[in-house]
Amino acid sequence: MSEISSTPGAREVNHGWRVTFAGMGINLALGILYTWSVISKGIPAEWGWTESDKSWPYSVACLVFCLIMVPAGRMQDKIGPRIVASIGGILVGAGFLLASFTTSLIGFILGFGVLAGAGIGFGYASATPPAVKWFDKAKTGLIAGIVVSGFGLASVYAAPLAKWLMTHYSFQAMLITLGVAFLVVVVGLAQMLKPPPRGYIPAGTVTAAAPVAGTMVRKEDFLPKEMLMTPQFYMLWFMYACGAGAGLMIIAKLAAIADVQTGIHLGFILVAVLAIGNGGGRIVAGMLSDKIGRKATMFGVFVLQAVLIMLLSTATADNVLGKMWVMVVVSMLIGANYGANLSLFPSITKDYYGPKNFGVNYGLVFTAWGLGGFMLSKLAGAMYDKHQTFAIAYYGASLLLVLAAVMVFFVKSPRHETAAG
């Protein structure tokens, strides 16, 4: 049964802020994905996993997450976000519990990678669309930034919590505890998600006079198949893959990077600091893009991220870049630039292709996040196993970010027109 009211022009109390913070809370649980570098570092040595092995559950989770976003987005557009988000909470909990009962790589790929990855996709797909639909276009970046900030901020508590549970109890106890907690939290908060009724007009929206029947007007809402026929979709997809992939690569390996390059053994602190930047960057970039535009903000994010990753590539225990305080600053800024992608791309998707099919349309755009993260995180692990350095991965990610920055100048809003009814 659909949760979406079909009463055109219905008077409705604005539940926007409640939905926004419920979505943020769901993402605070689902963002456990970003703590994988701490979790993987706690995998017992006797299991015999290589660095490349350790990247598999995370990489598969990213890939499954993004692929599930398409059907999950369509489901939340059709039946509403409550049921879809609840499915996500159940799957995440089940995935962690499965992983807690195995020591095999295949078991972790199925538990953390497939089940938890799918659960994250269902939950994430249901958090942002109902929130942004309650507000006018001028607040799209801000609201999207607040909702997705939860996903980025999750490691602030999850990284030290996972570390504490592993140290005081066991690796398996950590997985069981987090699995049960996330199931309860996500399913509970899902009940607070509610989209506005059809015909709802957010306060502050400036409505134009109805066009005369038969005249040509600019198309506002695109069906998924119509979006896929525009070149802008593929340009946005490539830019997203570059921006998200570079950030996910660093997130997946940050604890190992700190240990190997600089001798810093407190990688979980850097992961938590990166998470603060990740969450804050989403809100700041969303607000900034509402003021100066999505494209200008994207360009700055891509260029700065390329510079930061090149700086990280030169950090060693013998230079100032390898000092703990410098690594903290660099980690926070890398997190902020990465997080900016997660508010900029849903916002520009809604700007370009409209709110009506936003769930499934953004799901299709979001596949870039998963494929970019899968490819670059696997590249980092494989290159380290082969050359005992992350240098090649750093250079490749920086080059892709520069290409994305250049492409910003060529992407423009689609200008399809249709006859007014």
LOMARMI-864729 format. One record per residue (C-alpha): residue number from 0; residue in three letters; x, y, z negated. Coordinates in Angstrom, 3 decimals, decimal comma, padded with zeros to 6 digits. Layout:
LOMARMI-864729
+-----+------+----------+----------+----------+
| seq | type |        x |        y |        z |
+-----+------+----------+----------+----------+
| NUM |  Ala |        X |        Y |        Z |
...
+-----+------+----------+----------+----------+
***
This chain:
LOMARMI-864729
+-----+------+----------+----------+----------+
| seq | type |        x |        y |        z |
+-----+------+----------+----------+----------+
|   0 |  Met |  000,000 |  000,000 |  000,000 |
|   1 |  Ser |  001,390 |  003,354 |  000,964 |
|   2 |  Glu |  002,254 |  005,856 | -001,763 |
|   3 |  Ile |  001,933 |  008,782 |  000,656 |
|   4 |  Ser | -001,238 |  010,874 |  000,577 |
|   5 |  Ser | -002,856 |  011,403 |  003,941 |
|   6 |  Thr | -004,941 |  014,427 |  002,958 |
|   7 |  Pro | -003,951 |  017,284 |  005,309 |
|   8 |  Gly | -003,330 |  020,584 |  003,566 |
|   9 |  Ala | -003,938 |  019,010 |  000,148 |
|  10 |  Arg | -003,368 |  021,240 | -002,875 |
|  11 |  Glu | -000,604 |  019,596 | -004,833 |
|  12 |  Val |  001,396 |  020,417 | -007,932 |
|  13 |  Asn |  005,029 |  020,738 | -006,883 |
|  14 |  His |  006,859 |  017,717 | -008,299 |
|  15 |  Gly |  010,020 |  018,676 | -006,456 |
|  16 |  Trp |  012,362 |  019,192 | -009,405 |
|  17 |  Arg |  011,195 |  016,037 | -011,168 |
|  18 |  Val |  011,760 |  014,020 | -008,006 |
|  19 |  Thr |  015,129 |  015,723 | -007,431 |
|  20 |  Phe |  016,494 |  014,813 | -010,857 |
|  21 |  Ala |  015,034 |  011,300 | -010,731 |
|  22 |  Gly |  016,847 |  010,821 | -007,418 |
|  23 |  Met |  020,029 |  012,196 | -008,965 |
|  24 |  Gly |  019,683 |  009,732 | -011,855 |
|  25 |  Ile |  019,254 |  006,806 | -009,468 |
|  26 |  Asn |  022,396 |  007,858 | -007,643 |
|  27 |  Leu |  024,277 |  008,130 | -010,952 |
|  28 |  Ala |  023,716 |  004,385 | -011,287 |
|  29 |  Leu |  024,276 |  003,429 | -007,651 |
|  30 |  Gly |  027,549 |  005,366 | -007,500 |
|  31 |  Ile |  029,273 |  002,441 | -009,245 |
|  32 |  Leu |  030,494 |  001,728 | -005,698 |
|  33 |  Tyr |  033,082 |  004,482 | -006,144 |
|  34 |  Thr |  034,556 |  002,744 | -009,189 |
|  35 |  Trp |  035,747 | -000,213 | -007,133 |
|  36 |  Ser |  039,405 |  000,856 | -007,318 |
|  37 |  Val |  039,218 |  000,494 | -011,136 |
|  38 |  Ile |  037,185 | -002,725 | -010,987 |
|  39 |  Ser |  039,507 | -004,302 | -008,417 |
|  40 |  Lys |  042,559 | -003,373 | -010,473 |
|  41 |  Gly |  041,075 | -005,384 | -013,349 |
|  42 |  Ile |  040,748 | -008,574 | -011,285 |
|  43 |  Pro |  042,860 | -011,170 | -013,154 |
|  44 |  Ala |  046,258 | -011,828 | -011,555 |
|  45 |  Glu |  045,726 | -015,582 | -011,816 |
|  46 |  Trp |  042,991 | -015,331 | -009,215 |
|  47 |  Gly |  045,757 | -014,699 | -006,675 |
|  48 |  Trp |  044,019 | -011,927 | -004,708 |
|  49 |  Thr |  046,135 | -009,766 | -002,368 |
|  50 |  Glu |  045,543 | -006,019 | -001,923 |
|  51 |  Ser |  043,790 | -006,816 |  001,351 |
|  52 |  Asp |  041,559 | -009,384 | -000,423 |
|  53 |  Lys |  040,580 | -006,776 | -002,994 |
|  54 |  Ser |  039,397 | -004,400 | -000,279 |
|  55 |  Trp |  036,936 | -006,931 |  001,184 |
|  56 |  Pro |  034,031 | -006,689 | -001,350 |
|  57 |  Tyr |  034,193 | -002,891 | -001,250 |
|  58 |  Ser |  034,450 | -002,722 |  002,531 |
|  59 |  Val |  031,557 | -005,143 |  002,997 |
|  60 |  Ala |  029,487 | -003,195 |  000,447 |
|  61 |  Cys |  030,047 |  000,015 |  002,423 |
|  62 |  Leu |  029,093 | -001,710 |  005,672 |
|  63 |  Val |  025,957 | -003,399 |  004,272 |
|  64 |  Phe |  024,978 | -000,178 |  002,482 |
|  65 |  Cys |  024,978 |  001,828 |  005,694 |
|  66 |  Leu |  023,245 | -000,825 |  007,812 |
|  67 |  Ile |  020,472 | -001,304 |  005,236 |
|  68 |  Met |  019,885 |  002,458 |  005,237 |
|  69 |  Val |  018,104 |  002,190 |  008,617 |
|  70 |  Pro |  015,333 | -000,292 |  007,666 |
|  71 |  Ala |  015,226 |  001,118 |  004,122 |
|  72 |  Gly |  014,766 |  004,634 |  005,516 |
|  73 |  Arg |  011,940 |  003,433 |  007,744 |
|  74 |  Met |  010,317 |  001,628 |  004,797 |
|  75 |  Gln |  010,423 |  004,719 |  002,588 |
|  76 |  Asp |  008,964 |  006,831 |  005,420 |
|  77 |  Lys |  006,096 |  004,327 |  005,734 |
|  78 |  Ile |  005,333 |  003,061 |  002,217 |
|  79 |  Gly |  007,047 |  005,676 |  000,051 |
|  80 |  Pro |  010,179 |  005,662 | -002,084 |
|  81 |  Arg |  009,042 |  003,954 | -005,306 |
|  82 |  Ile |  008,847 |  000,393 | -004,020 |
|  83 |  Val |  011,973 |  000,735 | -001,881 |
|  84 |  Ala |  014,067 |  002,175 | -004,727 |
|  85 |  Ser |  012,818 | -000,567 | -007,072 |
|  86 |  Ile |  013,977 | -003,207 | -004,607 |
|  87 |  Gly |  017,357 | -001,481 | -004,641 |
|  88 |  Gly |  017,664 | -001,669 | -008,429 |
|  89 |  Ile |  016,806 | -005,368 | -008,471 |
|  90 |  Leu |  019,355 | -006,173 | -005,752 |
|  91 |  Val |  022,176 | -004,206 | -007,412 |
|  92 |  Gly |  021,557 | -005,965 | -010,716 |
|  93 |  Ala |  021,415 | -009,375 | -009,040 |
|  94 |  Gly |  024,625 | -008,679 | -007,113 |
|  95 |  Phe |  026,619 | -007,806 | -010,227 |
|  96 |  Leu |  025,279 | -010,819 | -012,089 |
|  97 |  Leu |  026,227 | -013,132 | -009,217 |
|  98 |  Ala |  029,742 | -011,676 | -009,101 |
|  99 |  Ser |  030,107 | -012,206 | -012,866 |
| 100 |  Phe |  029,751 | -015,976 | -012,456 |
| 101 |  Thr |  032,458 | -016,459 | -009,830 |
| 102 |  Thr |  036,203 | -016,018 | -009,368 |
| 103 |  Ser |  036,194 | -016,546 | -005,611 |
| 104 |  Leu |  036,560 | -013,868 | -002,966 |
| 105 |  Ile |  033,505 | -015,228 | -001,119 |
| 106 |  Gly |  031,442 | -014,982 | -004,290 |
| 107 |  Phe |  032,420 | -011,346 | -004,773 |
| 108 |  Ile |  031,736 | -010,530 | -001,144 |
| 109 |  Leu |  028,237 | -012,002 | -001,506 |
| 110 |  Gly |  027,551 | -010,463 | -004,916 |
| 111 |  Phe |  029,187 | -007,044 | -004,834 |
| 112 |  Gly |  029,452 | -006,699 | -001,053 |
| 113 |  Val |  026,136 | -008,037 |  000,276 |
| 114 |  Leu |  023,599 | -007,955 | -002,580 |
| 115 |  Ala |  024,823 | -004,865 | -004,445 |
| 116 |  Gly |  025,640 | -003,135 | -001,139 |
| 117 |  Ala |  022,080 | -003,777 |  000,097 |
| 118 |  Gly |  020,632 | -002,591 | -003,212 |
| 119 |  Ile |  022,616 |  000,628 | -003,042 |
| 120 |  Gly |  021,271 |  001,175 |  000,474 |
| 121 |  Phe |  017,637 |  000,709 | -000,578 |
| 122 |  Gly |  018,045 |  003,023 | -003,564 |
| 123 |  Tyr |  020,052 |  005,704 | -001,800 |
| 124 |  Ala |  017,660 |  005,798 |  001,175 |
| 125 |  Ser |  014,786 |  006,537 | -001,194 |
| 126 |  Ala |  016,357 |  009,306 | -003,294 |
| 127 |  Thr |  016,974 |  012,259 | -000,965 |
| 128 |  Pro |  014,015 |  012,272 |  001,516 |
| 129 |  Pro |  011,194 |  012,730 | -001,022 |
| 130 |  Ala |  013,149 |  015,461 | -002,822 |
| 131 |  Val |  013,982 |  017,672 |  000,177 |
| 132 |  Lys |  010,414 |  017,424 |  001,486 |
| 133 |  Trp |  009,121 |  019,318 | -001,567 |
| 134 |  Phe |  011,211 |  022,432 | -000,771 |
| 135 |  Asp |  011,483 |  024,929 |  002,086 |
| 136 |  Lys |  014,298 |  024,795 |  004,624 |
| 137 |  Ala |  016,350 |  027,462 |  002,874 |
| 138 |  Lys |  016,922 |  025,067 | -000,037 |
| 139 |  Thr |  017,655 |  021,901 |  001,959 |
| 140 |  Gly |  021,409 |  021,986 |  001,343 |
| 141 |  Leu |  021,046 |  022,733 | -002,368 |
| 142 |  Ile |  018,476 |  019,996 | -003,045 |
| 143 |  Ala |  020,302 |  017,380 | -000,968 |
| 144 |  Gly |  023,505 |  018,331 | -002,777 |
| 145 |  Ile |  021,939 |  017,936 | -006,236 |
| 146 |  Val |  020,406 |  014,538 | -005,433 |
| 147 |  Val |  023,529 |  013,031 | -003,902 |
| 148 |  Ser |  025,800 |  014,615 | -006,536 |
| 149 |  Gly |  024,731 |  011,807 | -008,847 |
| 150 |  Phe |  026,359 |  009,251 | -006,573 |
| 151 |  Gly |  029,624 |  011,161 | -006,632 |
| 152 |  Leu |  029,580 |  011,871 | -010,368 |
| 153 |  Ala |  028,946 |  008,249 | -011,316 |
| 154 |  Ser |  032,619 |  007,399 | -011,717 |
| 155 |  Val |  033,000 |  010,097 | -014,386 |
| 156 |  Tyr |  031,363 |  007,702 | -016,833 |
| 157 |  Ala |  031,524 |  004,411 | -014,904 |
| 158 |  Ala |  035,322 |  004,311 | -014,424 |
| 159 |  Pro |  036,232 |  004,698 | -018,122 |
| 160 |  Leu |  033,252 |  002,533 | -019,139 |
| 161 |  Ala |  034,320 | -000,287 | -016,819 |
| 162 |  Lys |  037,902 |  000,032 | -018,083 |
| 163 |  Trp |  036,745 | -000,061 | -021,729 |
| 164 |  Leu |  034,511 | -003,099 | -021,194 |
| 165 |  Met |  037,312 | -004,990 | -019,429 |
| 166 |  Thr |  039,822 | -004,110 | -022,154 |
| 167 |  His |  037,640 | -004,866 | -025,190 |
| 168 |  Tyr |  035,586 | -007,739 | -023,792 |
| 169 |  Ser |  036,305 | -009,292 | -020,406 |
| 170 |  Phe |  036,070 | -008,725 | -016,680 |
| 171 |  Gln |  032,931 | -010,885 | -016,489 |
| 172 |  Ala |  031,291 | -009,107 | -019,462 |
| 173 |  Met |  031,820 | -005,785 | -017,712 |
| 174 |  Leu |  029,993 | -007,019 | -014,610 |
| 175 |  Ile |  027,067 | -008,438 | -016,606 |
| 176 |  Thr |  026,659 | -005,285 | -018,702 |
| 177 |  Leu |  026,706 | -002,942 | -015,708 |
| 178 |  Gly |  024,413 | -005,185 | -013,672 |
| 179 |  Val |  021,677 | -005,309 | -016,316 |
| 180 |  Ala |  021,989 | -001,587 | -017,085 |
| 181 |  Phe |  021,720 | -000,509 | -013,459 |
| 182 |  Leu |  018,734 | -002,768 | -012,788 |
| 183 |  Val |  016,809 | -001,198 | -015,682 |
| 184 |  Val |  017,807 |  002,399 | -014,917 |
| 185 |  Val |  017,154 |  002,342 | -011,152 |
| 186 |  Val |  013,810 |  000,507 | -011,376 |
| 187 |  Gly |  012,698 |  002,839 | -014,185 |
| 188 |  Leu |  013,590 |  006,074 | -012,409 |
| 189 |  Ala |  012,134 |  004,793 | -009,128 |
| 190 |  Gln |  008,667 |  005,162 | -010,658 |
| 191 |  Met |  009,190 |  008,956 | -010,754 |
| 192 |  Leu |  009,820 |  009,292 | -007,021 |
| 193 |  Lys |  006,875 |  010,808 | -005,172 |
| 194 |  Pro |  006,750 |  012,399 | -001,701 |
| 195 |  Pro |  004,461 |  015,365 | -000,996 |
| 196 |  Pro |  001,146 |  014,658 |  000,754 |
| 197 |  Arg |  000,919 |  015,014 |  004,509 |
| 198 |  Gly |  000,229 |  018,598 |  005,450 |
| 199 |  Tyr |  001,994 |  019,949 |  002,366 |
| 200 |  Ile |  003,683 |  023,307 |  002,972 |
| 201 |  Pro |  006,477 |  024,157 |  000,489 |
| 202 |  Ala |  006,309 |  027,488 | -001,293 |
| 203 |  Gly |  008,402 |  030,107 |  000,494 |
| 204 |  Thr |  007,901 |  028,568 |  003,924 |
| 205 |  Val |  007,242 |  031,157 |  006,640 |
| 206 |  Thr |  004,631 |  029,726 |  008,992 |
| 207 |  Ala |  004,393 |  030,926 |  012,565 |
| 208 |  Ala |  001,109 |  031,525 |  014,346 |
| 209 |  Ala | -000,310 |  028,415 |  015,989 |
| 210 |  Pro |  000,816 |  028,202 |  019,643 |
| 211 |  Val | -001,702 |  028,301 |  022,454 |
| 212 |  Ala | -002,549 |  024,811 |  023,730 |
| 213 |  Gly | -000,451 |  023,854 |  026,729 |
| 214 |  Thr |  002,377 |  026,305 |  026,070 |
| 215 |  Met |  005,900 |  024,942 |  025,600 |
| 216 |  Val |  007,228 |  024,995 |  022,040 |
| 217 |  Arg |  010,489 |  023,810 |  020,522 |
| 218 |  Lys |  010,310 |  020,237 |  019,287 |
| 219 |  Glu |  010,694 |  020,032 |  015,490 |
| 220 |  Asp |  010,311 |  016,326 |  014,669 |
| 221 |  Phe |  012,150 |  013,653 |  016,625 |
| 222 |  Leu |  011,365 |  009,957 |  016,671 |
| 223 |  Pro |  014,437 |  007,752 |  016,130 |
| 224 |  Lys |  014,537 |  006,747 |  019,804 |
| 225 |  Glu |  014,326 |  010,416 |  020,820 |
| 226 |  Met |  017,175 |  011,314 |  018,476 |
| 227 |  Leu |  019,314 |  008,524 |  019,935 |
| 228 |  Met |  018,873 |  010,080 |  023,377 |
| 229 |  Thr |  020,517 |  013,342 |  022,317 |
| 230 |  Pro |  024,322 |  013,781 |  022,563 |
| 231 |  Gln |  024,265 |  015,638 |  019,245 |
| 232 |  Phe |  023,525 |  012,386 |  017,408 |
| 233 |  Tyr |  026,738 |  010,769 |  018,670 |
| 234 |  Met |  028,802 |  013,846 |  017,917 |
| 235 |  Leu |  027,450 |  014,040 |  014,372 |
| 236 |  Trp |  028,017 |  010,303 |  014,003 |
| 237 |  Phe |  031,692 |  010,571 |  014,964 |
| 238 |  Met |  032,275 |  013,565 |  012,691 |
| 239 |  Tyr |  030,603 |  011,798 |  009,774 |
| 240 |  Ala |  032,635 |  008,622 |  010,325 |
| 241 |  Cys |  035,861 |  010,643 |  010,222 |
| 242 |  Gly |  034,991 |  012,741 |  007,180 |
| 243 |  Ala |  033,465 |  009,933 |  005,135 |
| 244 |  Gly |  035,943 |  007,264 |  006,225 |
| 245 |  Ala |  038,953 |  009,310 |  005,155 |
| 246 |  Gly |  037,466 |  009,975 |  001,729 |
| 247 |  Leu |  036,337 |  006,387 |  001,179 |
| 248 |  Met |  039,808 |  005,141 |  002,063 |
| 249 |  Ile |  041,334 |  007,236 | -000,728 |
| 250 |  Ile |  038,573 |  006,335 | -003,196 |
| 251 |  Ala |  039,082 |  002,620 | -002,564 |
| 252 |  Lys |  042,828 |  002,770 | -003,184 |
| 253 |  Leu |  043,372 |  005,758 | -005,496 |
| 254 |  Ala |  044,305 |  003,730 | -008,581 |
| 255 |  Ala |  046,763 |  001,676 | -006,518 |
| 256 |  Ile |  048,134 |  004,791 | -004,757 |
| 257 |  Ala |  048,873 |  006,454 | -008,093 |
| 258 |  Asp |  050,570 |  003,317 | -009,407 |
| 259 |  Val |  052,650 |  002,516 | -006,316 |
| 260 |  Gln |  053,714 |  006,013 | -005,225 |
| 261 |  Thr |  054,055 |  007,919 | -008,482 |
| 262 |  Gly |  054,198 |  005,357 | -011,278 |
| 263 |  Ile |  051,034 |  006,795 | -012,848 |
| 264 |  His |  049,263 |  003,893 | -014,554 |
| 265 |  Leu |  046,213 |  005,879 | -015,612 |
| 266 |  Gly |  044,512 |  005,573 | -012,247 |
| 267 |  Phe |  041,069 |  005,349 | -013,844 |
| 268 |  Ile |  041,512 |  008,950 | -015,005 |
| 269 |  Leu |  042,208 |  010,071 | -011,436 |
| 270 |  Val |  039,141 |  008,131 | -010,257 |
| 271 |  Ala |  036,992 |  009,927 | -012,848 |
| 272 |  Val |  038,480 |  013,314 | -011,886 |
| 273 |  Leu |  037,888 |  012,597 | -008,194 |
| 274 |  Ala |  034,280 |  011,789 | -009,117 |
| 275 |  Ile |  033,847 |  015,223 | -010,728 |
| 276 |  Gly |  035,046 |  016,796 | -007,492 |
| 277 |  Asn |  032,885 |  014,417 | -005,471 |
| 278 |  Gly |  029,720 |  015,377 | -007,330 |
| 279 |  Gly |  030,495 |  019,086 | -007,560 |
| 280 |  Gly |  031,544 |  019,286 | -003,917 |
| 281 |  Arg |  028,141 |  018,040 | -002,806 |
| 282 |  Ile |  026,310 |  020,809 | -004,640 |
| 283 |  Val |  028,772 |  023,567 | -003,706 |
| 284 |  Ala |  028,892 |  022,540 | -000,034 |
| 285 |  Gly |  025,097 |  022,275 |  000,104 |
| 286 |  Met |  024,667 |  025,775 | -001,324 |
| 287 |  Leu |  027,442 |  027,202 |  000,856 |
| 288 |  Ser |  025,978 |  025,667 |  004,006 |
| 289 |  Asp |  022,599 |  027,248 |  003,204 |
| 290 |  Lys |  024,399 |  030,630 |  003,190 |
| 291 |  Ile |  027,053 |  030,461 |  005,940 |
| 292 |  Gly |  025,773 |  027,549 |  008,028 |
| 293 |  Arg |  026,411 |  023,800 |  008,216 |
| 294 |  Lys |  029,017 |  023,983 |  010,971 |
| 295 |  Ala |  031,234 |  026,603 |  009,341 |
| 296 |  Thr |  031,198 |  024,624 |  006,109 |
| 297 |  Met |  031,995 |  021,367 |  007,938 |
| 298 |  Phe |  034,988 |  022,904 |  009,700 |
| 299 |  Gly |  036,492 |  024,108 |  006,430 |
| 300 |  Val |  035,900 |  020,729 |  004,775 |
| 301 |  Phe |  037,559 |  018,722 |  007,572 |
| 302 |  Val |  040,639 |  020,940 |  007,812 |
| 303 |  Leu |  041,216 |  021,130 |  004,066 |
| 304 |  Gln |  040,793 |  017,370 |  003,687 |
| 305 |  Ala |  043,404 |  016,695 |  006,374 |
| 306 |  Val |  045,882 |  018,967 |  004,559 |
| 307 |  Leu |  045,171 |  017,322 |  001,187 |
| 308 |  Ile |  045,661 |  013,782 |  002,499 |
| 309 |  Met |  048,983 |  014,766 |  004,074 |
| 310 |  Leu |  050,060 |  016,265 |  000,731 |
| 311 |  Leu |  049,043 |  013,034 | -001,012 |
| 312 |  Ser |  051,161 |  011,063 |  001,455 |
| 313 |  Thr |  054,307 |  012,846 |  000,220 |
| 314 |  Ala |  053,608 |  012,439 | -003,515 |
| 315 |  Thr |  056,257 |  010,399 | -005,340 |
| 316 |  Ala |  057,585 |  010,142 | -008,860 |
| 317 |  Asp |  060,580 |  012,268 | -007,760 |
| 318 |  Asn |  058,693 |  015,400 | -006,642 |
| 319 |  Val |  056,183 |  017,811 | -008,098 |
| 320 |  Leu |  053,319 |  016,316 | -006,066 |
| 321 |  Gly |  053,721 |  013,123 | -008,089 |
| 322 |  Lys |  053,181 |  014,866 | -011,418 |
| 323 |  Met |  049,995 |  013,906 | -013,234 |
| 324 |  Trp |  048,525 |  017,431 | -013,279 |
| 325 |  Val |  049,121 |  017,849 | -009,532 |
| 326 |  Met |  047,573 |  014,444 | -008,798 |
| 327 |  Val |  044,561 |  015,482 | -010,866 |
| 328 |  Val |  044,076 |  018,661 | -008,808 |
| 329 |  Val |  044,603 |  016,902 | -005,469 |
| 330 |  Ser |  042,272 |  014,045 | -006,447 |
| 331 |  Met |  039,530 |  016,482 | -007,470 |
| 332 |  Leu |  039,809 |  018,448 | -004,217 |
| 333 |  Ile |  039,843 |  015,288 | -002,085 |
| 334 |  Gly |  036,708 |  014,187 | -003,943 |
| 335 |  Ala |  035,042 |  017,571 | -003,376 |
| 336 |  Asn |  035,747 |  017,547 |  000,363 |
| 337 |  Tyr |  034,577 |  013,972 |  000,709 |
| 338 |  Gly |  031,425 |  014,668 | -001,301 |
| 339 |  Ala |  030,620 |  017,669 |  000,881 |
| 340 |  Asn |  029,919 |  015,286 |  003,774 |
| 341 |  Leu |  027,155 |  013,632 |  001,769 |
| 342 |  Ser |  025,167 |  016,866 |  001,483 |
| 343 |  Leu |  026,095 |  018,424 |  004,838 |
| 344 |  Phe |  025,077 |  015,532 |  007,082 |
| 345 |  Pro |  021,617 |  014,839 |  005,608 |
| 346 |  Ser |  020,982 |  018,583 |  005,731 |
| 347 |  Ile |  022,003 |  018,971 |  009,367 |
| 348 |  Thr |  020,035 |  015,833 |  010,290 |
| 349 |  Lys |  016,891 |  017,398 |  008,819 |
| 350 |  Asp |  017,710 |  020,729 |  010,523 |
| 351 |  Tyr |  018,205 |  019,144 |  013,954 |
| 352 |  Tyr |  015,610 |  016,354 |  013,938 |
| 353 |  Gly |  012,916 |  017,439 |  011,461 |
| 354 |  Pro |  011,537 |  016,117 |  008,149 |
| 355 |  Lys |  008,846 |  013,738 |  009,422 |
| 356 |  Asn |  011,156 |  010,812 |  010,263 |
| 357 |  Phe |  014,019 |  011,985 |  008,095 |
| 358 |  Gly |  014,416 |  008,683 |  006,225 |
| 359 |  Val |  015,073 |  006,494 |  009,256 |
| 360 |  Asn |  016,820 |  009,225 |  011,274 |
| 361 |  Tyr |  019,326 |  009,891 |  008,508 |
| 362 |  Gly |  019,678 |  006,135 |  008,063 |
| 363 |  Leu |  020,914 |  005,920 |  011,646 |
| 364 |  Val |  023,314 |  008,830 |  011,149 |
| 365 |  Phe |  024,467 |  007,258 |  007,876 |
| 366 |  Thr |  025,752 |  004,138 |  009,654 |
| 367 |  Ala |  028,775 |  006,318 |  010,423 |
| 368 |  Trp |  029,544 |  006,517 |  006,702 |
| 369 |  Gly |  029,652 |  002,749 |  006,322 |
| 370 |  Leu |  031,550 |  001,936 |  009,492 |
| 371 |  Gly |  034,066 |  004,715 |  008,869 |
| 372 |  Gly |  034,603 |  003,559 |  005,298 |
| 373 |  Phe |  034,836 | -000,103 |  006,300 |
| 374 |  Met |  037,433 |  000,494 |  008,992 |
| 375 |  Leu |  039,680 |  002,932 |  007,116 |
| 376 |  Ser |  039,598 |  001,140 |  003,751 |
| 377 |  Lys |  040,502 | -002,118 |  005,506 |
| 378 |  Leu |  043,242 | -000,276 |  007,412 |
| 379 |  Ala |  044,735 |  001,003 |  004,159 |
| 380 |  Gly |  044,802 | -002,453 |  002,573 |
| 381 |  Ala |  046,139 | -004,217 |  005,652 |
| 382 |  Met |  048,863 | -001,636 |  006,320 |
| 383 |  Tyr |  050,022 | -001,771 |  002,717 |
| 384 |  Asp |  050,260 | -005,563 |  002,761 |
| 385 |  Lys |  052,286 | -005,403 |  005,988 |
| 386 |  His |  054,530 | -002,363 |  005,392 |
| 387 |  Gln |  054,301 | -001,827 |  001,605 |
| 388 |  Thr |  053,185 |  001,761 |  002,195 |
| 389 |  Phe |  049,924 |  003,654 |  002,785 |
| 390 |  Ala |  051,638 |  006,108 |  005,177 |
| 391 |  Ile |  050,057 |  004,850 |  008,416 |
| 392 |  Ala |  046,588 |  005,039 |  006,879 |
| 393 |  Tyr |  047,253 |  008,620 |  005,695 |
| 394 |  Tyr |  048,378 |  009,783 |  009,145 |
| 395 |  Gly |  045,482 |  008,074 |  010,923 |
| 396 |  Ala |  042,875 |  009,563 |  008,597 |
| 397 |  Ser |  044,354 |  013,067 |  008,916 |
| 398 |  Leu |  044,320 |  012,863 |  012,722 |
| 399 |  Leu |  040,659 |  011,807 |  012,713 |
| 400 |  Leu |  039,783 |  014,731 |  010,443 |
| 401 |  Val |  041,451 |  017,176 |  012,837 |
| 402 |  Leu |  039,448 |  015,696 |  015,744 |
| 403 |  Ala |  036,239 |  016,087 |  013,733 |
| 404 |  Ala |  037,093 |  019,729 |  013,000 |
| 405 |  Val |  037,564 |  020,410 |  016,719 |
| 406 |  Met |  034,246 |  018,728 |  017,555 |
| 407 |  Val |  032,403 |  021,140 |  015,247 |
| 408 |  Phe |  032,772 |  023,813 |  017,954 |
| 409 |  Phe |  030,921 |  021,680 |  020,507 |
| 410 |  Val |  027,889 |  020,400 |  018,559 |
| 411 |  Lys |  024,690 |  022,457 |  018,847 |
| 412 |  Ser |  021,089 |  022,002 |  017,766 |
| 413 |  Pro |  019,014 |  020,003 |  020,281 |
| 414 |  Arg |  016,607 |  022,274 |  022,154 |
| 415 |  His |  013,984 |  019,905 |  023,466 |
| 416 |  Glu |  010,584 |  021,406 |  024,204 |
| 417 |  Thr |  007,132 |  019,880 |  024,243 |
| 418 |  Ala |  003,642 |  021,088 |  025,126 |
| 419 |  Ala |  001,563 |  022,372 |  022,214 |
| 420 |  Gly | -001,570 |  020,306 |  021,610 |
+-----+------+----------+----------+----------+
***
